[in-house]
Amino acid sequence: MKAEISRVLLEQIMALAAAEPGEVCGLLLGQGARIDVILPAANVAPDPARHFELAPATLLDAHRAARRGGPAVLGHYHSHPSGVPIPSETDRACAAPDGALWLIVGGGTVRAWVAGPDGEGGVVFVEALLDIR
């Protein structure tokens, strides 16, 4: 899979991640494989230094807006403040094999992943090409 994002949006995600000591998170909105908007969300995880959980109200509002003709929810972004931008075991345990796009920020870089089925009822992450325009 290939995902497109503007340099401006990518820099906004990087700046949000750099500004917080814990994991930041938000939604990726757009059409097809093109990310047009980011929607930062509160991290409501019990331990936001090591895990993220999108604020449910932000997620519900985005899906409602999409049903009314707004941009689709393509996936989300989050940061690994003291790690690398690859899915963690916690990410795997919490992910759904739904084809959602995951942008992970870590170590000053961003990598894109797609969560899909592993054939055994779990999740496998496949790296996606991130086309920065």
HELIX and SHEET records of a PDB file:
HELIX    1   1 ARG A    7  ALA A   19  1                                  13    
HELIX    2   2 PRO A   56  ARG A   67  1                                  12    
HELIX    3   3 GLU A   89  CYS A   94  1                                   6    
SHEET    1   A 7 LYS A   2  ILE A   5  0                                        
SHEET    2   A 7 VAL A 123  ILE A 132  1                                        
SHEET    3   A 7 THR A 109  PRO A 117 -1                                        
SHEET    4   A 7 LEU A 101  GLY A 106 -1                                        
SHEET    5   A 7 ALA A  72  SER A  79  1                                        
SHEET    6   A 7 CYS A  25  GLN A  31 -1                                        
SHEET    7   A 7 ARG A  34  ALA A  41 -1                                        
END                                                                             
